[in-house]
Amino acid sequence: MKPAQYWREAKQIKEYLGKTGQVISSTVIRASSPEFNYLVPYSYVVVDFSGVKKEMMGAGSQLLDTGDRVVCVIRKMGQTDSKSLIEYGLKVEKIKELQ
């Protein structure tokens, strides 16, 4: 990805970073394209952010279920070599419930 393209697409980060929502649909990816094989398995979810629905990838290997409360966090989006631009993007992680 070119730096200018990345910069234009990264503007949504400030809009969602730190927002909480609820998972309304979830699937677990167990087979992926080669560039995402190192993440398998991972969750891909639709999250309701107070009436705004957005597709998001789960952070790390955390598996998410329908009904889970999540928060948007910033994470590296892929593996790069030492000369490439490091791409960051939004993912969601489950909010730990206090007991």
N, C-alpha and C positions, 0 to 999 in steps of 0.2 A: 504494500500500500504506500502511496506517495504521501509525504508529510502534509501537503496542502489538503488532500482528500481526507486524511486522518483528522486534521484540525476541524474541518467542516462537520464531519460525522461525530466528533467528540463533544460538540456543544450540548447534546442531550444529557451528558454526564451530570452537569450542575443541576439540571432539572429534576433528576431522579435520585441522585446520591443522598443516602440517608433516609429516604422515604420508606415507610412501612406499608405492607399490603398483605393480602391473603391469597394463597394459591387456590385457583378455581379449576385448574386442570393440570395434570402432570403426566409425564411419560419418562421412562428411563431408557436412555440410549445405551445399548450394549454392543453395537457394531457401528463404526463411524468411518468417515473418510480418513485417509492416511494422516493428514495434519492434526487430527483430533484423537488419534488412537491412544495417545498417552493419557487422555482424560477418562477413557471408558472404564467403568460405567459412570454416567453423569445424568442429572435430571434436566429436562427442558420443560418449562412450566409457563402457564398463562397466569398472570398475577393481576388482581383487582386492586388498584391504587385509588380508593375512594371514587369509584365510578369510571376510572380510566383503566382499560385493560391493556396489558403489554406482555409480549412474549419475552421471556428471559431465560438465561442459562443458569443452572445452579452453580454455586461456588464449590470448587474442589470436588471431591467424590461424595459430597453430602447428597443423599437421596431424599427428595421432597415429596410429600403427599398432599392431596387435596385437603384444604382446611388449615394447612400450616401457615403460621404468621411468619413473614419474611421481611428482611430489610435489604435495600440496595447497597452494594459495596463496590468498590473499584478493584479490579483484578487484572493481571496480565491476560491477554486473550490468546496468546500462542507462544510457541518457542521460537526464538530468533538466534541468529549468530551475533557475534560481538560487533559487527559493523552495521547491523540493521536497526531500524526504528523499532523500539519496544512499543507494541500496541497494547493499550489499556482500554478496558470497557467495563460496562456494568454487568454485574451478576447479582444473584440474590442468595442470601444465606438465612437459614432458619434461626428465628429468635428463640433463645432458650427460655423456657418458662420457669419462673421462680416457684419453688415448692414450699 
